[in-house]
């Protein structure tokens, strides 16, 4: 300071705090990696100076510490980030330019109330859309507050599905009537553990996540062999695998078909299991409505409509896996039991993702490795469903629901969207297009959606979507498209609670979020923002029901206690900072009861059995208008899609590209923290064979491009990815600029390259279907 250099916000906060006695409060990381982790916040003089995590008991393989990863522990850097939104603002430039001026809360709320009322009266509530988000996962001051207010205002257009698992969530129930999966603890009872596109060492890394629990299971008993099937040699391969089998993206179903051929022709299938528990493996168990030879066995052996036997020789050029490796894998799976098969969510984020998801499940089904100790259904490792009670949102009178990935379509051509051409739920067609978007706690609007350059044009057109409200804590790329921009608080600046998320395995926990410091500027919590807005709309009494934010936190906890009596009283919970409940799920083996007695414990499929042939899927989509190149099959088959090798695009763009989750971000959250960017820099990972052919050396900046645009990043040249394929960490913040007449994203957002076209059945994001070329920058 003596030299006239300004201090950074974090350094200033520490300097102002060093002379005060510290105080410790509890918080939680509630960004959506699927886990929720405890944080301990130390503060001095109204400043957060240190973040630690759970150390409340000895760490064991049973009850354990819920340690946050490095991302959760970066909360202090988030609070004092230069990118924090400090005041309400309104747009003063062209939408998307990011030009704003500060306004008062009164002006902001008045503007929102006026526009909301105008659009509701002019177009109807179904013209108001709640944008998909995953950055707010607490019980009260989150998206729940906004959805509660939106329902009080007469409702809004909803979505179904998710950007994470739309294809899997839609397709897997067609096989099993739901998404059953065994807990990670069952891996300790397996002798072979096979992971398809599943990288829990990175995607589930915390002390409360599946990654730790898998390690705990392997400590108790390690299977004879662990095999990872993935285009890239991931951290899970490094840490756990005995064998890595590289595979071309989008071709898992072709590999499964060849494995099935080996199982059937060598007599390795469990025919008794297939006859008793399954529908559609062979002709004798087909539904009456099914055409002749439409069974799975006929498809595999070449007796079906395509007349092609799915031999290893057929699959090898499609998948990039040698014939002898396919045969060896089939024999290993058939001979080594119990067999635990799991899949990540990457393989289903393809245009053929629904078929891929169901195909992977065929391995345990064909071998009868379902419902037994040490087995799984082929889904991701399982979770404990914990019945936490969130802030009630009420009922939404608007019945129409769109696929989550098609909101840009609903802006451009809403009245043209129908059940038959756009998989609408709750209505035969949309009555109007989207005229207003409420986006809180999410960066999907531009950063996580497909074809960012095209999406940018859609959002800039104020004649289509007339009003965009964004509430967030950072100036994200999506925030630049706001007409009104509201500054939200972060965890240590408010009171709330959270429960473990959807990827926590066998842990059940409630976490306290306690106000450690007051907001530095004019930020307000989502609940308080919605309360103030409700007052402007004449709905405050209905919104609050006489409770403050803290009153609702207590209410949610006490309502949860009624369902989970093991939880302590609220005062004890608030003092301890968390309440762990161990062994809450009593059925660690998926479908164990069904396996023991399928008549007494039928599945929730129409037949009550495992449906290899889904008559329900065939009937549901019989009258659909399906774009050329899309396929919806009642059995899990492999088919080539757009933006895969063999597509005409491949001549100009010969490399397949897919995104991966890295250590340094959760989706796009944490991208703007310099420490994490230094530790985990973004890069284009490519094989030395592909790099040498293009004269690219490790560390050189390259441009990855296709007809949609380009991104500029350093190259990481390594044999840890198969030739012909490159990968880029997803979630980097979109930052386009013009370079030599081409629109280049120098932020490195992979979705600049991804298409907008959805998958066939779920209409989910096929953002791993990308063909590109790479050249030196």
DALINZI-V907702 format. One record per residue. N is the residue number from 1. NEAR is the number of other ideal C-beta (glycine too) atoms within 12 Angstrom. D_FIRST is the distance of its C-alpha to the first C-alpha in whole Angstrom. Layout:
<<N;NEAR;D_FIRST> <N;NEAR;D_FIRST>>
//
This chain:
<<1;10;0> <2;5;4> <3;6;5> <4;6;5> <5;9;5> <6;10;6> <7;16;7> <8;17;11> <9;24;13> <10;28;14> <11;19;11> <12;20;10> <13;29;14> <14;25;14> <15;19;11> <16;22;13> <17;26;17> <18;16;17> <19;12;18> <20;18;21> <21;12;24> <22;21;25> <23;23;28> <24;24;29> <25;31;31> <26;40;33> <27;46;33> <28;46;34> <29;48;34> <30;43;36> <31;42;36> <32;38;39> <33;40;39> <34;37;42> <35;42;41> <36;47;39> <37;50;37> <38;47;36> <39;47;32> <40;39;31> <41;39;28> <42;29;25> <43;32;23> <44;24;21> <45;22;21> <46;20;22> <47;32;20> <48;42;21> <49;34;20> <50;29;23> <51;37;26> <52;27;29> <53;35;33> <54;36;36> <55;19;37> <56;25;40> <57;18;43> <58;11;44> <59;18;43> <60;14;47> <61;23;49> <62;19;50> <63;23;48> <64;30;45> <65;27;41> <66;44;40> <67;29;37> <68;39;34> <69;38;33> <70;28;30> <71;42;30> <72;42;31> <73;31;28> <74;38;25> <75;45;26> <76;35;22> <77;34;21> <78;42;23> <79;40;22> <80;38;19> <81;30;20> <82;19;19> <83;28;22> <84;30;23> <85;37;26> <86;28;24> <87;25;27> <88;36;31> <89;34;31> <90;30;34> <91;30;35> <92;17;35> <93;18;36> <94;18;39> <95;35;39> <96;32;37> <97;16;34> <98;29;32> <99;18;31> <100;30;31> <101;17;30> <102;20;29> <103;24;32> <104;18;33> <105;28;35> <106;16;38> <107;20;38> <108;36;37> <109;32;40> <110;22;42> <111;28;42> <112;42;42> <113;28;45> <114;22;47> <115;33;47> <116;39;48> <117;24;51> <118;19;52> <119;34;52> <120;31;54> <121;17;56> <122;17;57> <123;30;57> <124;27;57> <125;32;55> <126;37;55> <127;36;53> <128;47;50> <129;47;49> <130;42;46> <131;48;44> <132;41;44> <133;40;41> <134;31;40> <135;43;36> <136;42;37> <137;41;40> <138;44;40> <139;42;43> <140;44;42> <141;45;39> <142;43;39> <143;38;42> <144;37;44> <145;44;43> <146;44;43> <147;36;47> <148;36;48> <149;45;47> <150;41;49> <151;30;52> <152;34;52> <153;37;52> <154;26;55> <155;29;54> <156;43;52> <157;48;53> <158;37;52> <159;40;52> <160;28;53> <161;34;52> <162;30;48> <163;44;46> <164;36;46> <165;38;50> <166;38;52> <167;50;55> <168;46;55> <169;32;55> <170;38;58> <171;48;60> <172;43;60> <173;32;62> <174;43;65> <175;48;65> <176;40;65> <177;25;65> <178;25;61> <179;35;58> <180;39;59> <181;43;58> <182;48;58> <183;41;55> <184;46;53> <185;38;55> <186;44;58> <187;46;56> <188;29;57> <189;30;61> <190;40;61> <191;26;62> <192;35;61> <193;46;57> <194;47;57> <195;49;54> <196;46;54> <197;47;51> <198;47;49> <199;41;46> <200;46;45> <201;34;43> <202;36;40> <203;41;41> <204;41;42> <205;37;40> <206;45;39> <207;41;40> <208;50;42> <209;42;43> <210;46;46> <211;40;45> <212;37;44> <213;41;48> <214;45;49> <215;29;48> <216;30;49> <217;35;53> <218;31;53> <219;18;52> <220;21;55> <221;21;57> <222;22;56> <223;33;59> <224;22;61> <225;25;59> <226;37;56> <227;38;56> <228;37;53> <229;47;54> <230;43;51> <231;44;51> <232;44;47> <233;30;47> <234;35;45> <235;27;43> <236;40;46> <237;29;48> <238;18;46> <239;23;46> <240;32;49> <241;30;52> <242;23;55> <243;25;55> <244;31;54> <245;38;56> <246;34;54> <247;43;55> <248;41;55> <249;49;53> <250;46;56> <251;47;59> <252;50;59> <253;49;62> <254;42;64> <255;47;63> <256;50;64> <257;46;67> <258;44;68> <259;48;67> <260;48;70> <261;35;72> <262;39;72> <263;41;72> <264;34;75> <265;23;77> <266;19;77> <267;12;78> <268;27;75> <269;35;74> <270;30;75> <271;21;78> <272;12;79> <273;28;75> <274;32;75> <275;21;78> <276;23;78> <277;39;74> <278;43;73> <279;41;75> <280;45;75> <281;40;75> <282;29;78> <283;23;81> <284;18;83> <285;29;79> <286;31;79> <287;27;79> <288;15;82> <289;19;80> <290;31;78> <291;21;80> <292;13;82> <293;23;80> <294;32;77> <295;33;76> <296;47;73> <297;36;76> <298;32;77> <299;42;74> <300;41;73> <301;29;76> <302;20;77> <303;21;80> <304;29;77> <305;17;77> <306;22;75> <307;13;78> <308;24;75> <309;24;75> <310;42;71> <311;26;72> <312;34;69> <313;21;70> <314;28;69> <315;37;66> <316;24;65> <317;21;64> <318;33;62> <319;40;60> <320;31;59> <321;36;61> <322;21;64> <323;23;67> <324;16;67> <325;27;64> <326;37;65> <327;27;68> <328;23;67> <329;39;64> <330;39;67> <331;21;69> <332;31;66> <333;45;65> <334;29;69> <335;20;70> <336;29;67> <337;27;67> <338;31;65> <339;45;63> <340;53;60> <341;50;59> <342;47;55> <343;45;54> <344;45;50> <345;43;50> <346;45;49> <347;49;52> <348;51;53> <349;48;51> <350;49;53> <351;46;56> <352;44;58> <353;51;56> <354;49;59> <355;48;61> <356;52;59> <357;46;58> <358;49;62> <359;49;63> <360;51;60> <361;51;62> <362;52;65> <363;47;65> <364;52;65> <365;44;68> <366;43;70> <367;42;70> <368;32;70> <369;45;67> <370;47;66> <371;36;66> <372;31;67> <373;26;64> <374;35;62> <375;46;62> <376;50;60> <377;44;61> <378;50;59> <379;43;56> <380;45;53> <381;46;53> <382;38;53> <383;36;52> <384;36;52> <385;25;53> <386;34;51> <387;22;52> <388;38;49> <389;27;50> <390;30;47> <391;39;47> <392;22;50> <393;27;50> <394;22;54> <395;16;56> <396;26;56> <397;21;59> <398;31;58> <399;22;60> <400;38;59> <401;30;56> <402;43;55> <403;40;54> <404;41;50> <405;43;50> <406;42;52> <407;51;50> <408;42;49> <409;35;53> <410;41;53> <411;40;51> <412;25;53> <413;22;57> <414;32;57> <415;25;61> <416;20;62> <417;36;60> <418;25;63> <419;23;64> <420;18;66> <421;27;63> <422;38;60> <423;43;61> <424;32;60> <425;28;61> <426;23;62> <427;24;64> <428;18;66> <429;25;63> <430;40;60> <431;25;61> <432;31;58> <433;36;55> <434;45;51> <435;35;50> <436;44;47> <437;46;45> <438;47;43> <439;45;40> <440;46;38> <441;44;36> <442;43;37> <443;48;36> <444;46;40> <445;45;40> <446;45;39> <447;47;38> <448;47;40> <449;44;43> <450;45;45> <451;36;45> <452;45;42> <453;35;43> <454;29;46> <455;38;44> <456;36;42> <457;25;45> <458;33;46> <459;43;44> <460;26;43> <461;23;46> <462;21;46> <463;14;50> <464;29;50> <465;41;48> <466;28;47> <467;37;44> <468;43;42> <469;45;40> <470;49;37> <471;49;35> <472;46;32> <473;44;29> <474;38;27> <475;28;28> <476;44;30> <477;41;33> <478;44;35> <479;45;33> <480;37;33> <481;45;37> <482;44;37> <483;39;38> <484;44;37> <485;41;34> <486;45;33> <487;38;30> <488;45;31> <489;41;29> <490;48;29> <491;48;31> <492;44;28> <493;38;28> <494;42;32> <495;34;35> <496;45;38> <497;49;40> <498;48;41> <499;46;44> <500;45;44> <501;37;44> <502;34;47> <503;40;46> <504;43;46> <505;46;49> <506;42;51> <507;48;48> <508;35;48> <509;44;45> <510;45;44> <511;48;40> <512;44;38> <513;47;35> <514;34;34> <515;29;31> <516;38;28> <517;33;26> <518;21;26> <519;28;25> <520;26;22> <521;23;23> <522;25;27> <523;32;28> <524;33;32> <525;40;34> <526;45;37> <527;42;39> <528;36;38> <529;42;38> <530;45;41> <531;36;42> <532;31;41> <533;42;42> <534;30;46> <535;23;46> <536;27;46> <537;27;48> <538;15;50> <539;26;50> <540;21;48> <541;14;51> <542;21;52> <543;37;48> <544;27;47> <545;19;51> <546;12;49> <547;23;47> <548;20;43> <549;35;41> <550;27;41> <551;20;45> <552;38;45> <553;40;43> <554;27;46> <555;26;49> <556;39;48> <557;39;47> <558;27;51> <559;24;52> <560;31;51> <561;25;53> <562;15;56> <563;21;56> <564;27;55> <565;14;56> <566;20;54> <567;32;51> <568;23;50> <569;16;50> <570;24;46> <571;13;45> <572;16;45> <573;33;44> <574;28;41> <575;17;40> <576;24;41> <577;34;39> <578;43;41> <579;38;45> <580;36;46> <581;30;50> <582;26;52> <583;17;55> <584;30;55> <585;29;56> <586;14;60> <587;26;61> <588;34;59> <589;34;61> <590;41;62> <591;44;65> <592;28;67> <593;19;69> <594;32;70> <595;33;71> <596;17;73> <597;15;75> <598;25;74> <599;13;77> <600;11;75> <601;20;72> <602;23;72> <603;33;69> <604;22;67> <605;31;69> <606;25;72> <607;27;74> <608;21;72> <609;35;72> <610;49;70> <611;42;70> <612;45;70> <613;45;72> <614;42;70> <615;28;73> <616;28;70> <617;36;68> <618;26;71> <619;18;72> <620;23;69> <621;29;68> <622;15;72> <623;14;71> <624;23;68> <625;18;67> <626;21;65> <627;20;64> <628;10;65> <629;23;64> <630;30;63> <631;31;65> <632;37;66> <633;37;68> <634;37;69> <635;51;69> <636;48;66> <637;36;66> <638;41;64> <639;33;64> <640;28;62> <641;37;60> <642;31;58> <643;41;55> <644;37;57> <645;29;58> <646;21;62> <647;25;60> <648;16;61> <649;27;57> <650;22;57> <651;11;58> <652;15;55> <653;31;53> <654;26;54> <655;43;51> <656;45;51> <657;48;47> <658;45;46> <659;46;43> <660;43;42> <661;43;40> <662;40;37> <663;30;35> <664;33;31> <665;41;33> <666;46;35> <667;41;37> <668;48;34> <669;44;32> <670;40;28> <671;41;29> <672;33;25> <673;33;23> <674;21;22> <675;22;23> <676;30;26> <677;26;27> <678;13;25> <679;18;28> <680;29;31> <681;26;30> <682;39;33> <683;35;36> <684;48;39> <685;40;42> <686;42;45> <687;33;47> <688;21;48> <689;19;51> <690;34;50> <691;30;47> <692;16;49> <693;18;51> <694;27;49> <695;14;47> <696;33;44> <697;17;42> <698;20;39> <699;18;36> <700;23;37> <701;27;36> <702;36;39> <703;32;41> <704;47;43> <705;34;45> <706;34;48> <707;23;50> <708;38;47> <709;37;44> <710;40;42> <711;47;39> <712;36;36> <713;40;35> <714;29;35> <715;36;39> <716;33;39> <717;29;42> <718;23;44> <719;20;48> <720;27;46> <721;39;48> <722;34;51> <723;25;52> <724;32;52> <725;39;50> <726;48;46> <727;45;43> <728;46;40> <729;43;38> <730;45;38> <731;43;36> <732;43;33> <733;40;32> <734;45;34> <735;29;33> <736;34;36> <737;19;35> <738;13;38> <739;19;39> <740;13;42> <741;8;43> <742;24;43> <743;29;41> <744;32;39> <745;38;36> <746;26;33> <747;33;32> <748;41;35> <749;47;37> <750;51;40> <751;50;42> <752;50;42> <753;50;44> <754;44;46> <755;41;49> <756;35;50> <757;31;54> <758;45;54> <759;49;56> <760;40;60> <761;44;61> <762;47;57> <763;43;56> <764;42;53> <765;46;50> <766;44;51> <767;47;48> <768;48;49> <769;51;51> <770;49;50> <771;39;51> <772;42;49> <773;30;48> <774;43;45> <775;27;45> <776;21;42> <777;25;39>>
//
